[in-house]
Amino acid sequence: MTRAFRLEVDGRGLGIVTFDLPGRKVNVWSRAVLDEFDAFLDELGGRDDLTALVFRSGKPDTFIAGADVEELAAIASSDEARELSRRGQAVFQRVADLSLPTVAAIHGACVGGGLEFALACSFRLASDADETRLGFPEIQLGILPAWGGTQRAARLLGLEDALTLILTGNRVSARKAARMGLVDRAIPRPSLEEEAAAVARAAARGERAVAHDRDRFRGWLVKKNPLGRKLVLSQAVKRVESRSGHHYPAPYKAIQAIDVGLSQGMAAGLAFETDAVAELATTPAARNLMGLYRLREEARRPPESGQARRVESLGILGAGVMGGGIAEVAAYAGIRVRLKDVELTRIADGLEHAARIARGAEKKGSLDRRGVRDLMHRISGTMGYAGFGRLDAVVEAIVEDAEIKRRVLAEVEREVAEGTVLATNTSSLRVDDLALALARPEAFGGLHFFNPVEKMPLVEVVRGARTSEDALATLHRLALDLGKTPVVVRDGPGFWVNRLLMPYLNEAVHLYVEGVSTAALDGALEDFGLPMGPLALLDEIGLDIAAKVGKVMADAFPDRMRPHAILHRLQVTERLGRKSGAGFYRYEGGERKGPDEKLRGELGLALGEGETPVYDDDYLVSRCLYPMVNEAARALSEGIVASPGEGDLALVLGIGWPPFRGGLLTWADEVGPGEIVERLTQWSTLIDPRFAPSTALKERARSGGFHGARPSVAAPAVEPAGDQASLGF
């Protein structure tokens, strides 16, 4: 059997250890790999010709991508999780205890268990290449670093940096890692292994191998000042509470692990890590988060057929908010952008919108001033089609009007080269209807971004009836290159996300008209785990846009998707949501201030004393979400998405569905499709026929649910990790 680890020794005793896991594109730790590495360490201990070790990867763009998630997801008991944690801790402690200096030469992803291994080495050098990223994603899987990561990070870094790294799951560049002290030096890729060897040899000679310039106050705060440490940890708890309440247990356990380790010692901290992961690994939240991780990785795989063309130059039609956002994201990814509109003022607005996003990235540290300048230099504006003949792809992002879109798409098709792929960013119109205007519909598909483009991770890649496999593969690859997660959907009104979103939003309006307060309705859905309630979401989308999309959906599905009349009344007023300063909420300077109590009176919906309905939170959640489940069953039966899992992933990434619940259809299985059918049947008689359960949903109830027969599990309730908005459209 081919081994994962091999050793080469030079004439001066320097050992180069290469980790190259056979049969895998990336290196990961599994039980078998840990066992092999443990035996490999035994071999190293039996040699007397080694003076230092450098650990490197045999994979081109990955150092170590952490633990094997499939193996983690298969853990069946707390005892199994505890044993795996102890095993990893013991093996990495052997690395830390080696009498030889050890250097991790990091290029590419170094995350999770990969970073925990690197922290056990004496020194860490990282290439400054873009693909080199370091971090602890365990929190996003519902667990915590449990192979010594919480303990070593807290000792190596300042407490604030260690907490940020562990609690967010964010990955940092090599340069930022060097500033934090996570790595000793960030160096050019071609020099990495040479520099790593030099550091190892210097350390073996007893010389100072790297210059450390760590913040002494931060170290004192961690090690010598219990009051300061308590303050920092309590602030971290408050931040977690403000973001997710008590829905995700893992962040709290991670904070406790750091506290125990720093106050009671390394051994106590490691023991707490082990107990914590044993408790977390089998929770419904962890199961669902790991399932979503696997779904996301599967969505990133290229389509099985079709030759993807790499897009190095992109045209964007329409310099509005969406067009400017797409331009910035593309330029950030290194793509040259040609931004076209019919007026110079609109082009200027689109460029300014892109620049504003880029400056926001600079404030967050993901771009420096030079990076912002270079990004904006990659975007050019135009009122004509000059240069469009050399573009690889064009995305249309103009007004949501089918006739105008068809006219503009036909126009641009005449200007581009024959191999150029065209795409529409429509949120509700059928791709096939727009393709009627094209001479080459096989080179056309949908690329539906979500607003705000720079934050929302989902792109629906829409396959029209005549979209070629090559065009689909090209759009899928473009979405990946833009840093998005693509979910391939079949053409249809609203595609997947917005088709399901409209019944949800419309039902919220019906409840508001029935007398449910804005605070009570939105509060119930937020307590359920959504990042914002449906009425706040309508304000974010814009009540005019919601009404227009609602009309498109009503034309397609008149029996059940008629927008409530008040949406039509509001769209012709100045009360359009956040952008106008008033909607269901009041806004000042773009900031939401609270429900607008004047709205009911303006709409003639004021209720007398004692007329306000008393609905509990469970009822409000069910009224809003059961129609979504009903529509999801219909859309699945039509093949809009290939599987319930892909549908779940799209809603998590597209509307901020709480990841701890695993997705709408996972939640529906836990509730029970039979229960949902029964309630919808009652409501269709008592309230309105729009609730009638579909044949597709009844079939799911008979056949064991969306994901097959599942045990009923009561999951806790939560918000998504990371800075994810919930806007849709």
DOMARLO-467409 format. One record per residue (C-alpha): residue in one letter; x, y, z. Coordinates in steps of 0.1 Angstrom, whole numbers. Example, Ala and Ser with C-alpha at 12.3 -4.5 7.8 and 13.67 -1.06 7.14 Angstrom:
// DOMARLO-467409
ATOM   residuo      xx      yy      zz
ATOM         a     123     -45      78
ATOM         s     137     -11      71
***
This chain:
// DOMARLO-467409
ATOM   residuo      xx      yy      zz
ATOM         m       0       0       0
ATOM         t      13      35      -9
ATOM         r      22      54      22
ATOM         a       9      89      30
ATOM         f      42     100      45
ATOM         r      77      99      31
ATOM         l     110     111      45
ATOM         e     141     124      26
ATOM         v     173     133      45
ATOM         d     200     155      32
ATOM         g     237     152      40
ATOM         r     234     175      70
ATOM         g     207     157      88
ATOM         l     177     178      77
ATOM         g     146     156      72
ATOM         i     120     166      47
ATOM         v      87     149      55
ATOM         t      61     150      26
ATOM         f      24     143      34
ATOM         d       8     131       2
ATOM         l     -24     111       9
ATOM         p     -29      86     -19
ATOM         g     -61      87     -38
ATOM         r     -72     122     -25
ATOM         k     -69     156     -40
ATOM         v     -62     171      -6
ATOM         n     -45     159      26
ATOM         v     -69     152      54
ATOM         w     -65     135      88
ATOM         s     -86     103      94
ATOM         r     -82      76     120
ATOM         a     -61      56      96
ATOM         v     -39      85      87
ATOM         l     -34      94     123
ATOM         d     -24      58     130
ATOM         e       1      58     100
ATOM         f      16      91     112
ATOM         d      19      78     148
ATOM         a      39      48     134
ATOM         f      59      71     112
ATOM         l      69      91     143
ATOM         d      81      58     159
ATOM         e     104      54     129
ATOM         l     117      89     132
ATOM         g     124      83     169
ATOM         g     146      53     160
ATOM         r     169      74     138
ATOM         d     201      91     150
ATOM         d     209     109     117
ATOM         l     182     137     120
ATOM         t     189     172     133
ATOM         a     156     189     122
ATOM         l     124     183     103
ATOM         v     105     202      77
ATOM         f      69     191      70
ATOM         r      55     199      36
ATOM         s      26     188      14
ATOM         g      27     168     -17
ATOM         k      -5     184     -30
ATOM         p      -2     214     -53
ATOM         d     -26     239     -35
ATOM         t     -33     224      -1
ATOM         f     -12     219      30
ATOM         i     -37     199      51
ATOM         a     -75     205      48
ATOM         g     -83     193      83
ATOM         a    -101     162      94
ATOM         d    -120     139      71
ATOM         v    -156     154      74
ATOM         e    -172     122      61
ATOM         e    -156     104      91
ATOM         l    -167     131     115
ATOM         a    -203     130     102
ATOM         a    -203      92     107
ATOM         i    -195      94     144
ATOM         a    -223      76     162
ATOM         s    -217      82     199
ATOM         s    -201     106     223
ATOM         d    -175      79     233
ATOM         e    -164      76     196
ATOM         a    -160     114     194
ATOM         r    -140     115     227
ATOM         e    -117      87     215
ATOM         l    -110     104     182
ATOM         s    -102     137     201
ATOM         r     -78     120     225
ATOM         r     -61     102     196
ATOM         g     -55     134     177
ATOM         q     -43     152     208
ATOM         a     -18     125     216
ATOM         v      -4     122     182
ATOM         f       1     160     178
ATOM         q      16     162     213
ATOM         r      42     137     201
ATOM         v      52     163     175
ATOM         a      53     191     201
ATOM         d      75     169     223
ATOM         l     101     160     196
ATOM         s     136     169     206
ATOM         l     142     181     171
ATOM         p     132     215     158
ATOM         t     102     211     134
ATOM         v      90     235     107
ATOM         a      57     235      89
ATOM         a      61     247      54
ATOM         i      26     258      45
ATOM         h      13     264      10
ATOM         g     -24     263       3
ATOM         a     -53     256      27
ATOM         c     -42     249      63
ATOM         v     -74     246      82
ATOM         g     -89     227     111
ATOM         g     -68     197     120
ATOM         g     -42     209      95
ATOM         l     -37     241     115
ATOM         e     -37     222     148
ATOM         f      -9     201     135
ATOM         a      10     232     124
ATOM         l       6     248     158
ATOM         a      23     217     173
ATOM         c      54     224     152
ATOM         s      82     246     165
ATOM         f      79     270     136
ATOM         r      54     279     108
ATOM         l      63     295      75
ATOM         a      36     302      50
ATOM         s      37     311      13
ATOM         d      21     345       6
ATOM         a       2     330     -24
ATOM         d     -36     338     -26
ATOM         e     -45     302     -21
ATOM         t     -28     300      13
ATOM         r     -54     304      39
ATOM         l     -53     294      76
ATOM         g     -83     290     100
ATOM         f    -104     269     122
ATOM         p    -137     260     105
ATOM         e    -149     236     132
ATOM         i    -174     261     147
ATOM         q    -192     261     113
ATOM         l    -195     223     116
ATOM         g    -211     226     151
ATOM         i    -179     214     170
ATOM         l    -147     230     181
ATOM         p    -109     224     175
ATOM         a    -104     194     196
ATOM         w     -68     183     188
ATOM         g     -52     210     209
ATOM         g     -63     239     187
ATOM         t     -80     260     214
ATOM         q     -51     255     238
ATOM         r     -22     263     214
ATOM         a     -39     291     196
ATOM         a     -47     309     229
ATOM         r     -11     306     240
ATOM         l       5     315     207
ATOM         l     -17     345     198
ATOM         g     -33     373     217
ATOM         l     -65     362     233
ATOM         e     -86     384     211
ATOM         d     -71     371     179
ATOM         a     -74     335     191
ATOM         l    -111     340     199
ATOM         t    -118     357     166
ATOM         l    -101     329     147
ATOM         i    -119     301     165
ATOM         l    -153     317     169
ATOM         t    -158     330     134
ATOM         g    -143     301     114
ATOM         n    -129     327      90
ATOM         r     -97     319      71
ATOM         v     -69     345      71
ATOM         s     -42     351      45
ATOM         a      -5     343      52
ATOM         r       3     380      57
ATOM         k     -25     385      82
ATOM         a     -15     352      99
ATOM         a      21     366     102
ATOM         r       8     399     118
ATOM         m     -13     379     143
ATOM         g      17     356     151
ATOM         l      -1     325     138
ATOM         v      29     319     114
ATOM         d      64     332     119
ATOM         r      69     345      84
ATOM         a      50     349      51
ATOM         i      73     345      22
ATOM         p      71     342     -16
ATOM         r      60     307     -28
ATOM         p      92     299     -47
ATOM         s     113     305     -16
ATOM         l      91     286       9
ATOM         e     109     253      11
ATOM         e     144     269       9
ATOM         e     135     293      38
ATOM         a     119     265      58
ATOM         a     151     244      55
ATOM         a     172     274      65
ATOM         v     150     280      96
ATOM         a     152     244     106
ATOM         r     190     243     102
ATOM         a     194     275     122
ATOM         a     173     261     150
ATOM         a     192     229     150
ATOM         r     224     249     155
ATOM         g     208     267     185
ATOM         e     206     300     166
ATOM         r     176     323     167
ATOM         a     157     311     137
ATOM         v     130     337     134
ATOM         a     125     372     148
ATOM         h      95     373     171
ATOM         d      78     407     177
ATOM         r      48     397     196
ATOM         d      27     422     217
ATOM         r      40     417     252
ATOM         f       8     433     267
ATOM         r     -14     408     250
ATOM         g       7     379     264
ATOM         w       6     394     298
ATOM         l     -32     397     295
ATOM         v     -35     360     288
ATOM         k     -10     346     312
ATOM         k      -7     369     342
ATOM         n     -39     389     345
ATOM         p     -70     368     354
ATOM         l     -92     399     355
ATOM         g     -82     411     321
ATOM         r     -87     376     307
ATOM         k    -121     374     323
ATOM         l    -131     407     307
ATOM         v    -120     396     272
ATOM         l    -138     362     276
ATOM         s    -170     378     289
ATOM         q    -170     402     259
ATOM         a    -167     372     236
ATOM         v    -197     355     252
ATOM         k    -217     387     247
ATOM         r    -208     389     210
ATOM         v    -218     352     205
ATOM         e    -251     359     222
ATOM         s    -258     390     201
ATOM         r    -252     370     169
ATOM         s    -269     337     176
ATOM         g    -285     337     210
ATOM         h    -280     302     225
ATOM         h    -288     283     193
ATOM         y    -252     272     186
ATOM         p    -236     256     216
ATOM         a    -201     252     201
ATOM         p    -189     288     204
ATOM         y    -196     288     242
ATOM         k    -178     255     246
ATOM         a    -148     269     227
ATOM         i    -147     300     250
ATOM         q    -149     277     281
ATOM         a    -121     255     267
ATOM         i     -98     285     264
ATOM         d    -107     297     298
ATOM         v    -101     264     315
ATOM         g     -68     259     297
ATOM         l     -54     293     306
ATOM         s     -66     292     342
ATOM         q     -60     255     350
ATOM         g     -33     245     327
ATOM         m     -28     227     293
ATOM         a     -38     193     306
ATOM         a     -71     206     319
ATOM         g     -77     225     287
ATOM         l     -71     194     266
ATOM         a     -94     173     287
ATOM         f    -122     200     284
ATOM         e    -117     200     246
ATOM         t    -123     163     245
ATOM         d    -154     164     267
ATOM         a    -168     193     248
ATOM         v    -164     177     213
ATOM         a    -179     145     227
ATOM         e    -210     164     238
ATOM         l    -212     185     205
ATOM         a    -205     159     178
ATOM         t    -238     141     180
ATOM         t    -261     171     184
ATOM         p    -287     178     157
ATOM         a    -270     211     150
ATOM         a    -236     195     143
ATOM         r    -252     168     122
ATOM         n    -270     194     101
ATOM         l    -240     217      98
ATOM         m    -218     188      86
ATOM         g    -245     177      61
ATOM         l    -246     212      47
ATOM         y    -208     213      45
ATOM         r    -209     181      24
ATOM         l    -236     195       2
ATOM         r    -216     227      -4
ATOM         e    -186     207     -14
ATOM         e    -207     186     -38
ATOM         a    -222     218     -53
ATOM         r    -187     230     -61
ATOM         r    -179     200     -83
ATOM         p    -182     208    -120
ATOM         p    -211     193    -140
ATOM         e    -205     158    -152
ATOM         s    -205     169    -189
ATOM         g    -196     200    -208
ATOM         q    -163     219    -213
ATOM         a    -160     249    -191
ATOM         r    -145     281    -206
ATOM         r    -125     302    -182
ATOM         v    -139     337    -180
ATOM         e    -111     363    -179
ATOM         s    -132     392    -193
ATOM         l    -168     399    -184
ATOM         g    -194     423    -198
ATOM         i    -222     435    -175
ATOM         l    -253     451    -189
ATOM         g    -269     475    -164
ATOM         a    -250     496    -139
ATOM         g    -275     495    -111
ATOM         v    -270     480     -77
ATOM         m    -268     444     -90
ATOM         g    -246     453    -120
ATOM         g    -222     474     -98
ATOM         g    -221     446     -72
ATOM         i    -214     419     -98
ATOM         a    -187     441    -113
ATOM         e    -169     445     -80
ATOM         v    -170     408     -72
ATOM         a    -157     399    -106
ATOM         a    -129     425    -104
ATOM         y    -120     413     -69
ATOM         a    -116     378     -85
ATOM         g     -91     393    -111
ATOM         i    -116     394    -140
ATOM         r    -116     424    -164
ATOM         v    -151     440    -165
ATOM         r    -169     461    -191
ATOM         l    -198     478    -174
ATOM         k    -224     491    -199
ATOM         d    -255     513    -194
ATOM         v    -274     538    -215
ATOM         e    -265     569    -195
ATOM         l    -232     582    -181
ATOM         t    -248     590    -148
ATOM         r    -258     554    -143
ATOM         i    -224     542    -152
ATOM         a    -209     566    -127
ATOM         d    -233     553    -101
ATOM         g    -224     517    -109
ATOM         l    -187     524    -106
ATOM         e    -192     543     -73
ATOM         h    -212     514     -60
ATOM         a    -184     490     -69
ATOM         a    -159     514     -53
ATOM         r    -179     516     -21
ATOM         i    -179     478     -18
ATOM         a    -142     477     -24
ATOM         r    -136     504       3
ATOM         g    -156     483      27
ATOM         a    -134     453      19
ATOM         e    -104     476      27
ATOM         k    -118     485      61
ATOM         k    -123     448      69
ATOM         g     -87     441      59
ATOM         s     -93     419      29
ATOM         l     -80     445       6
ATOM         d     -53     472      10
ATOM         r     -53     506      -7
ATOM         r     -33     493     -36
ATOM         g     -57     464     -40
ATOM         v     -87     487     -41
ATOM         r     -70     508     -68
ATOM         d     -61     477     -89
ATOM         l     -96     463     -85
ATOM         m    -112     495     -98
ATOM         h     -87     497    -127
ATOM         r    -101     463    -139
ATOM         i    -136     479    -143
ATOM         s    -143     502    -172
ATOM         g    -176     518    -181
ATOM         t    -191     523    -215
ATOM         m    -224     534    -232
ATOM         g    -216     514    -263
ATOM         y    -204     479    -273
ATOM         a    -167     487    -279
ATOM         g    -146     458    -267
ATOM         f    -176     434    -263
ATOM         g    -163     414    -292
ATOM         r    -134     402    -271
ATOM         l    -153     392    -240
ATOM         d    -156     357    -227
ATOM         a    -191     361    -211
ATOM         v    -218     388    -206
ATOM         v    -243     390    -178
ATOM         e    -275     410    -182
ATOM         a    -286     428    -151
ATOM         i    -311     454    -163
ATOM         v    -347     461    -153
ATOM         e    -370     431    -146
ATOM         d    -390     435    -178
ATOM         a    -391     406    -203
ATOM         e    -396     427    -234
ATOM         i    -367     450    -226
ATOM         k    -344     421    -216
ATOM         r    -351     403    -249
ATOM         r    -343     434    -269
ATOM         v    -311     441    -251
ATOM         l    -300     404    -252
ATOM         a    -306     402    -290
ATOM         e    -286     434    -294
ATOM         v    -256     422    -274
ATOM         e    -256     388    -291
ATOM         r    -248     406    -324
ATOM         e    -218     423    -308
ATOM         v    -201     394    -291
ATOM         a    -180     366    -306
ATOM         e    -197     333    -314
ATOM         g    -182     315    -284
ATOM         t    -192     341    -259
ATOM         v    -216     329    -232
ATOM         l    -246     351    -223
ATOM         a    -264     350    -190
ATOM         t    -293     368    -174
ATOM         n    -295     378    -138
ATOM         t    -333     377    -138
ATOM         s    -348     368    -104
ATOM         s    -382     356    -117
ATOM         l    -386     355    -155
ATOM         r    -381     323    -174
ATOM         v    -348     319    -191
ATOM         d    -365     301    -220
ATOM         d    -388     330    -226
ATOM         l    -358     354    -228
ATOM         a    -340     330    -251
ATOM         l    -367     333    -278
ATOM         a    -349     365    -289
ATOM         l    -316     348    -295
ATOM         a    -301     333    -326
ATOM         r    -278     311    -304
ATOM         p    -299     301    -273
ATOM         e    -275     272    -266
ATOM         a    -250     298    -254
ATOM         f    -274     314    -230
ATOM         g    -284     305    -194
ATOM         g    -292     321    -161
ATOM         l    -268     334    -135
ATOM         h    -290     346    -106
ATOM         f    -270     365     -80
ATOM         f    -286     376     -47
ATOM         n    -285     410     -31
ATOM         p    -261     422     -18
ATOM         v    -239     405     -43
ATOM         e    -206     409     -23
ATOM         k    -221     392       8
ATOM         m    -245     365      -5
ATOM         p    -228     332     -12
ATOM         l    -253     317     -35
ATOM         v    -257     318     -73
ATOM         e    -285     299     -90
ATOM         v    -270     286    -123
ATOM         v    -301     282    -145
ATOM         r    -303     256    -172
ATOM         g    -327     266    -200
ATOM         a    -342     240    -223
ATOM         r    -316     248    -249
ATOM         t    -287     257    -227
ATOM         s    -257     237    -239
ATOM         e    -236     216    -215
ATOM         d    -205     238    -223
ATOM         a    -224     270    -215
ATOM         l    -237     255    -182
ATOM         a    -202     243    -173
ATOM         t    -188     278    -181
ATOM         l    -214     296    -159
ATOM         h    -208     271    -131
ATOM         r    -171     277    -132
ATOM         l    -176     315    -134
ATOM         a    -197     313    -102
ATOM         l    -169     294     -85
ATOM         d    -143     318     -97
ATOM         l    -163     347     -82
ATOM         g    -161     329     -48
ATOM         k    -198     318     -49
ATOM         t    -214     285     -44
ATOM         p    -234     275     -75
ATOM         v    -265     255     -73
ATOM         v    -277     243    -107
ATOM         v    -315     248    -112
ATOM         r    -339     241    -139
ATOM         d    -357     270    -156
ATOM         g    -391     280    -142
ATOM         p    -407     311    -127
ATOM         g    -387     323     -97
ATOM         f    -364     292    -101
ATOM         w    -360     277     -67
ATOM         v    -353     303     -40
ATOM         n    -377     330     -50
ATOM         r    -404     306     -60
ATOM         l    -404     294     -24
ATOM         l    -398     328      -9
ATOM         m    -430     344     -24
ATOM         p    -455     322      -5
ATOM         y    -435     329      27
ATOM         l    -435     367      22
ATOM         n    -471     368      10
ATOM         e    -484     348      40
ATOM         a    -466     373      63
ATOM         v    -485     401      47
ATOM         h    -518     382      52
ATOM         l    -510     377      89
ATOM         y    -502     415      92
ATOM         v    -535     423      76
ATOM         e    -552     399     101
ATOM         g    -538     421     129
ATOM         v    -506     405     139
ATOM         s    -481     431     149
ATOM         t    -449     436     130
ATOM         a    -428     430     161
ATOM         a    -446     398     170
ATOM         l    -445     383     135
ATOM         d    -409     391     127
ATOM         g    -399     383     163
ATOM         a    -413     348     160
ATOM         l    -394     340     128
ATOM         e    -362     355     142
ATOM         d    -365     334     173
ATOM         f    -369     304     150
ATOM         g    -335     312     136
ATOM         l    -339     334     105
ATOM         p    -316     364     105
ATOM         m    -346     388      99
ATOM         g    -383     385      99
ATOM         p    -404     384      67
ATOM         l    -417     420      70
ATOM         a    -382     434      75
ATOM         l    -371     413      45
ATOM         l    -398     429      24
ATOM         d    -385     463      33
ATOM         e    -350     452      24
ATOM         i    -361     439     -10
ATOM         g    -383     469     -17
ATOM         l    -420     467     -16
ATOM         d    -422     478     -53
ATOM         i    -399     450     -64
ATOM         a    -417     425     -43
ATOM         a    -450     435     -59
ATOM         k    -435     432     -94
ATOM         v    -420     398     -87
ATOM         g    -452     388     -70
ATOM         k    -471     396    -102
ATOM         v    -448     374    -123
ATOM         m    -453     345     -99
ATOM         a    -491     351     -98
ATOM         d    -492     350    -136
ATOM         a    -474     316    -134
ATOM         f    -493     302    -104
ATOM         p    -527     321    -102
ATOM         d    -543     296     -79
ATOM         r    -520     302     -50
ATOM         m    -495     331     -55
ATOM         r    -517     362     -58
ATOM         p    -498     389     -39
ATOM         h    -519     405     -12
ATOM         a    -536     437     -24
ATOM         i    -517     459       0
ATOM         l    -485     452     -18
ATOM         h    -499     467     -49
ATOM         r    -512     497     -30
ATOM         l    -478     503     -14
ATOM         q    -457     500     -46
ATOM         v    -473     532     -60
ATOM         t    -466     552     -28
ATOM         e    -434     566     -14
ATOM         r    -434     538      12
ATOM         l    -411     513      -5
ATOM         g    -390     500      24
ATOM         r    -355     509      35
ATOM         k    -346     527       3
ATOM         s    -374     552       8
ATOM         g    -371     555      46
ATOM         a    -404     539      53
ATOM         g    -421     506      49
ATOM         f    -433     482      76
ATOM         y    -405     498      96
ATOM         r    -392     534     100
ATOM         y    -356     542      88
ATOM         e    -332     570      96
ATOM         g    -300     572      76
ATOM         g    -308     538      62
ATOM         e    -309     523      97
ATOM         r    -340     505     109
ATOM         k    -355     522     139
ATOM         g    -387     502     146
ATOM         p    -421     493     133
ATOM         d    -440     521     117
ATOM         e    -472     524     137
ATOM         k    -487     548     112
ATOM         l    -489     521      84
ATOM         r    -521     504      97
ATOM         g    -540     536      97
ATOM         e    -528     546      62
ATOM         l    -540     512      49
ATOM         g    -573     513      68
ATOM         l    -563     483      89
ATOM         a    -565     499     124
ATOM         l    -580     475     149
ATOM         g    -602     484     179
ATOM         e    -594     474     214
ATOM         g    -596     436     219
ATOM         e    -596     429     181
ATOM         t    -559     420     179
ATOM         p    -556     382     173
ATOM         v    -536     362     198
ATOM         y    -514     338     178
ATOM         d    -485     320     195
ATOM         d    -451     318     179
ATOM         d    -455     282     167
ATOM         y    -486     292     148
ATOM         l    -469     322     132
ATOM         v    -439     301     121
ATOM         s    -461     273     107
ATOM         r    -484     297      88
ATOM         c    -453     313      71
ATOM         l    -432     281      65
ATOM         y    -457     254      57
ATOM         p    -467     271      24
ATOM         m    -430     271      15
ATOM         v    -428     234      21
ATOM         n    -459     228       0
ATOM         e    -443     248     -29
ATOM         a    -410     230     -24
ATOM         a    -427     197     -30
ATOM         r    -442     209     -62
ATOM         a    -409     224     -74
ATOM         l    -390     192     -66
ATOM         s    -416     171     -85
ATOM         e    -408     194    -115
ATOM         g    -371     189    -112
ATOM         i    -363     225    -104
ATOM         v    -335     212     -82
ATOM         a    -320     178     -85
ATOM         s    -324     168     -49
ATOM         p    -338     179     -16
ATOM         g    -303     184      -3
ATOM         e    -295     209     -31
ATOM         g    -328     227     -23
ATOM         d    -318     229      14
ATOM         l    -284     243       6
ATOM         a    -298     269     -18
ATOM         l    -321     283       9
ATOM         v    -294     284      36
ATOM         l    -271     303      12
ATOM         g    -298     323      -5
ATOM         i    -322     335      22
ATOM         g    -302     328      54
ATOM         w    -323     298      65
ATOM         p    -308     288      98
ATOM         p    -280     262      91
ATOM         f    -285     245     125
ATOM         r    -318     233     112
ATOM         g    -302     218      81
ATOM         g    -325     233      56
ATOM         l    -363     238      50
ATOM         l    -368     202      39
ATOM         t    -347     187      67
ATOM         w    -368     207      91
ATOM         a    -400     196      73
ATOM         d    -390     160      78
ATOM         e    -385     166     115
ATOM         v    -419     182     118
ATOM         g    -434     154      97
ATOM         p    -448     159      62
ATOM         g    -480     142      74
ATOM         e    -484     168     101
ATOM         i    -479     196      75
ATOM         v    -504     180      52
ATOM         e    -530     178      80
ATOM         r    -525     215      90
ATOM         l    -526     228      55
ATOM         t    -558     208      48
ATOM         q    -575     224      79
ATOM         w    -564     259      69
ATOM         s    -576     254      33
ATOM         t    -611     249      47
ATOM         l    -610     274      76
ATOM         i    -589     302      60
ATOM         d    -584     301      23
ATOM         p    -580     274      -5
ATOM         r    -545     287     -12
ATOM         f    -533     264      16
ATOM         a    -545     232      -1
ATOM         p    -517     206       2
ATOM         s    -503     196     -32
ATOM         t    -503     161     -46
ATOM         a    -465     162     -45
ATOM         l    -465     170      -7
ATOM         k    -491     142       0
ATOM         e    -468     118     -19
ATOM         r    -438     129       3
ATOM         a    -459     122      34
ATOM         r    -467      87      22
ATOM         s    -432      79      11
ATOM         g    -413      89      43
ATOM         g    -405     125      37
ATOM         f    -381     145      16
ATOM         h    -349     129      27
ATOM         g    -364      95      33
ATOM         a    -375      80      66
ATOM         r    -359     100      94
ATOM         p    -362      98     132
ATOM         s    -379     128     147
ATOM         v    -353     150     165
ATOM         a    -359     182     183
ATOM         a    -332     205     171
ATOM         p    -322     237     189
ATOM         a    -328     270     170
ATOM         v    -300     294     154
ATOM         e    -284     319     130
ATOM         p    -259     313     102
ATOM         a    -222     316     109
ATOM         g    -204     345      92
ATOM         d    -217     378      79
ATOM         q    -246     366      58
ATOM         a    -275     388      49
ATOM         s    -309     374      41
ATOM         l    -322     394      11
ATOM         g    -331     371     -18
ATOM         f    -340     386     -52
***
